[in-house]
Amino acid sequence: MQSIRRSVALFPSNTSFHHGFRALSSSDSPLKKTVASLLDSLSLQPGGTLLQNYGDSDIGRAVIEAGKERKLQTISIVEDKPGNPETIEELKALGGDIVVLESYTKTWYMKRLVSELSPTAGLNFSDGYEATAVCKAVATGGTFLTHGKRLPKHVIYEGAARKPIKWDAFTKEKKLKVLNL
C-alpha cells in the first residue's frame, strides 16, 4: 500500500498528467510496481477475470500487461471517442482479452458478457458513470477496488425501470468487498 501512494505521488508534477490516470508518465518501473500492488490486493488466481475502466490509459495498459503475465482474463472499458478501432486493436495486441466501449456497458450485451465471464474483481480509475459500470459488472461477492477516486453517491440505471440506488446499499446488496486505495 505504501508503494502505491509513493508511486502515485511521483506523477502530479508531470505536465501530461490529466483526467485521472488518462495520461500518466511512461516511466515503467513505478507504474508497474503500482499495478502489481493493486493486483496483489485483489488476490486473483490464474484464470480469473478482471474488469477495469480507462483501459486505454497508461495504467490500464500496464494492468493488461500484468494480467497477461499472471494469466488473468481482462475486460477493459475505453471511452467512446474517435480513433477507437486503432486503440482497441492496440490493447488487444498488448494482451487485452476483451475491450469494450463505454457505451457498450449500457447494453444487454454487457450484461450477457459479464454473466458468462463472471469477473470477480474490478479496478476503477475514474469518477462517475465509469465507476458505476465497473461495479455493476463485478460478480456478487467480488472485489471492487477504486484507486484515488471519489465514488458516486448513487448507482444509476438507464431507463425508467429502476430508480437510483445509494452506492453503499448497492455494494452491500452485491456483497462486494470495496477497497479504496
C-alpha positions in Angstrom: 0.0 0.0 0.0 2.9 2.4 0.8 4.4 1.8 -2.7 1.1 2.7 -4.3 1.0 6.1 -2.6 4.7 6.7 -3.3 4.4 6.0 -7.0 1.2 8.0 -7.5 2.9 10.9 -5.7 5.5 10.9 -8.5 3.0 11.7 -11.2 1.4 15.1 -10.3 4.5 17.1 -11.2 4.2 15.7 -14.8 2.5 18.2 -17.0 0.9 15.4 -19.1 -1.0 14.2 -16.0 -4.6 15.0 -16.6 -8.1 13.5 -16.1 -7.2 11.0 -13.5 -4.9 8.3 -15.0 -5.6 9.0 -18.6 -2.1 10.1 -19.5 0.5 9.0 -16.9 4.2 9.3 -17.4 5.6 6.4 -19.4 8.1 5.6 -16.6 7.6 1.8 -16.4 9.2 0.9 -13.1 6.9 2.9 -10.6 3.8 2.2 -12.7 4.4 -1.5 -12.9 5.1 -1.6 -9.2 1.8 0.2 -8.6 -0.1 -2.1 -10.8 1.5 -5.2 -9.2 0.4 -3.9 -5.8 -3.1 -3.3 -7.0 -3.4 -6.7 -8.5 -1.9 -8.3 -5.3 -4.6 -6.7 -3.2 -7.2 -8.4 -5.4 -5.9 -11.9 -4.7 -6.9 -13.1 -8.1 -5.9 -16.7 -9.2 -4.7 -17.5 -12.7 -7.7 -17.9 -14.9 -9.7 -15.3 -13.0 -11.4 -12.4 -14.8 -10.6 -8.8 -14.1 -12.6 -5.8 -15.3 -11.2 -2.3 -15.5 -12.2 1.1 -16.8 -9.7 3.5 -18.5 -8.1 0.6 -20.3 -6.5 2.9 -22.8 -4.6 4.9 -20.1 -1.0 4.1 -19.2 -2.1 2.4 -16.0 -4.8 0.5 -17.9 -2.2 -0.8 -20.4 0.0 -1.8 -17.5 -2.9 -3.7 -16.0 -3.5 -5.5 -19.3 0.2 -6.5 -19.5 0.4 -7.6 -15.9 -2.9 -9.5 -16.2 -1.4 -11.4 -19.2 1.7 -12.2 -17.2 -0.5 -13.5 -14.3 -2.7 -15.5 -16.7 -5.8 -13.4 -15.9 -8.6 -12.7 -18.4 -9.1 -8.9 -18.7 -12.1 -6.9 -19.8 -11.2 -3.3 -20.5 -13.6 -0.4 -20.9 -12.5 2.5 -23.0 -14.0 5.9 -23.6 -16.2 6.5 -26.7 -14.0 8.8 -28.9 -12.6 9.0 -32.4 -9.8 6.5 -33.1 -11.2 3.7 -31.0 -10.8 0.9 -33.5 -7.0 1.5 -33.5 -7.0 1.8 -29.7 -8.9 -1.4 -29.3 -6.5 -3.3 -31.7 -3.5 -1.9 -29.8 -4.9 -3.0 -26.4 -5.7 -6.5 -27.8 -2.1 -6.7 -29.2 -0.8 -5.9 -25.6 -2.8 -8.9 -24.4 -6.2 -7.5 -23.6 -8.7 -10.3 -23.9 -11.9 -8.2 -24.3 -12.0 -4.4 -25.0 -15.4 -2.6 -25.0 -16.5 0.9 -25.4 -18.2 2.8 -22.5 -21.5 2.9 -24.5 -21.4 -1.0 -24.7 -21.6 -1.1 -20.9 -25.1 0.3 -21.0 -26.4 -2.6 -23.2 -27.8 -6.0 -22.5 -24.7 -7.4 -24.4 -22.6 -6.3 -21.5 -24.9 -8.0 -19.0 -24.6 -11.2 -21.0 -20.8 -10.9 -21.3 -20.3 -10.5 -17.5 -22.8 -13.2 -16.7 -20.8 -15.6 -18.9 -17.3 -14.5 -17.6 -18.3 -13.5 -14.1 -15.5 -11.1 -13.3 -14.5 -11.4 -9.6 -12.6 -8.2 -9.5 -13.0 -4.7 -10.8 -10.5 -1.8 -11.0 -11.8 1.7 -11.1 -9.6 4.7 -12.1 -12.5 7.1 -12.7 -15.3 9.1 -11.1 -18.9 8.9 -12.1 -20.6 6.5 -14.5 -17.4 4.7 -15.3 -17.1 3.6 -11.7 -20.7 2.5 -11.7 -20.2 0.5 -14.9 -17.3 -1.5 -13.3 -19.1 -2.0 -10.0 -22.3 -3.3 -11.7 -20.3 -5.8 -13.8 -18.3 -7.3 -10.9 -19.8 -10.6 -9.8 -21.7 -10.9 -6.5 -19.2 -11.4 -3.7 -16.3 -10.0 -5.8 -13.8 -7.2 -5.0 -14.2 -3.6 -6.3 -11.0 -1.5 -6.0 -11.1 2.2 -6.7 -7.8 4.0 -6.9 -7.6 7.6 -5.8 -11.1 8.5 -7.0 -14.3 9.6 -5.2 -17.1 7.2 -5.7 -20.6 8.4 -6.8 -23.4 8.7 -4.3 -25.8 6.6 -6.3 -25.7 3.8 -8.8 -27.8 4.9 -11.7 -29.6 2.6 -14.2 -30.5 3.6 -17.7 -34.2 3.9 -18.5 -37.1 4.5 -16.1 -37.4 0.9 -14.9 -35.2 1.3 -11.9 -34.6 4.2 -9.6 -31.1 5.2 -8.5 -29.7 3.2 -5.6 -27.4 4.5 -2.9 -23.8 3.4 -3.5 -23.4 1.8 -0.1 -26.7 -0.1 -0.4 -25.7 -1.4 -3.8 -22.3 -2.7 -2.7 -23.9 -4.3 0.4 -26.6 -5.9 -1.7 -24.0 -7.4 -4.1 -21.8 -8.4 -1.1 -18.8 -6.6 -2.7 -15.6 -6.1 -0.9 -14.8 -2.5 -1.6 -11.2 -1.3 -1.4 -10.4 2.4 -1.7 -6.7 3.0 -2.2 
